[in-house]
Amino acid sequence: MTLIEEALEHLVTGIVDHKDDVVVRTKDLRRGSLIEVRVHPDDLGRVIGRSGRTASALRTVMGALAGGQNVRIDIVDTDRVP
């Protein structure tokens, strides 16, 4: 697990109620990396936040940690099929 994945998992785990359901995976794409965060359906609203502010803040912090690498973050609930 990379530093970015660990940091994102730590931040998301601090926000949610169902901490055991947080799963962070990285997929390498042609134009950079996709970090997929899966959370319990009840916690999806907490991670996204009002008007997407929490998700935007997470993306900003992860972008700063990436140091110029192209990183995309996708937040999904555990009910969605992989």
C-alpha positions in Angstrom: 0.0 0.0 0.0 1.4 3.4 -1.0 1.7 6.5 1.1 -1.3 8.1 -0.7 -3.5 5.0 -0.1 -2.5 4.8 3.6 -3.2 8.5 4.1 -6.5 8.4 2.3 -7.6 5.3 4.3 -6.6 7.0 7.5 -8.6 10.1 6.7 -11.7 8.3 5.5 -11.6 5.9 8.5 -11.7 8.9 10.8 -14.9 10.2 9.1 -17.1 7.1 8.9 -19.0 5.0 11.5 -18.3 1.6 9.8 -14.5 1.7 9.9 -14.2 -2.0 9.0 -16.0 -1.5 5.7 -13.4 1.1 4.3 -11.4 -0.4 1.4 -8.9 1.6 -0.6 -7.6 0.2 -3.9 -5.4 1.6 -6.7 -5.8 0.9 -10.3 -3.1 2.1 -12.7 -4.5 3.7 -15.9 -2.8 5.2 -19.0 -3.3 8.7 -17.7 -2.3 8.1 -14.1 -3.8 6.3 -11.1 -7.4 5.8 -9.9 -7.8 5.4 -6.2 -11.1 3.7 -5.4 -12.5 4.2 -1.9 -15.4 1.8 -0.9 -17.4 2.6 2.2 -20.6 1.3 3.8 -23.8 2.8 2.2 -24.7 4.5 5.4 -21.3 6.4 5.4 -21.4 7.5 1.8 -23.0 10.9 2.7 -20.4 11.5 5.3 -17.5 10.9 2.9 -19.0 13.0 0.2 -20.2 15.8 2.5 -22.6 18.7 1.8 -22.4 19.7 -1.9 -19.3 17.4 -2.2 -17.1 19.6 0.1 -15.6 16.7 2.0 -14.8 14.7 -1.1 -13.3 17.8 -2.7 -11.1 18.4 0.4 -10.0 14.7 0.3 -9.1 15.1 -3.4 -7.2 18.3 -2.7 -5.1 16.8 0.1 -4.4 13.6 -2.0 -3.4 15.8 -5.0 -0.9 17.6 -2.8 0.5 14.3 -1.5 0.8 12.9 -5.0 3.3 15.6 -5.9 2.3 16.3 -9.4 1.3 12.8 -10.4 -2.1 12.4 -12.0 -4.3 10.8 -9.3 -8.1 10.4 -9.5 -10.2 9.5 -6.5 -13.5 7.6 -6.9 -15.8 7.2 -3.8 -18.3 4.3 -4.0 -20.5 2.4 -1.6 -20.1 -1.4 -0.9 -23.4 -2.2 -2.6 -22.0 -1.2 -6.0 -20.6 -4.1 -8.1 -16.8 -3.9 -8.6 
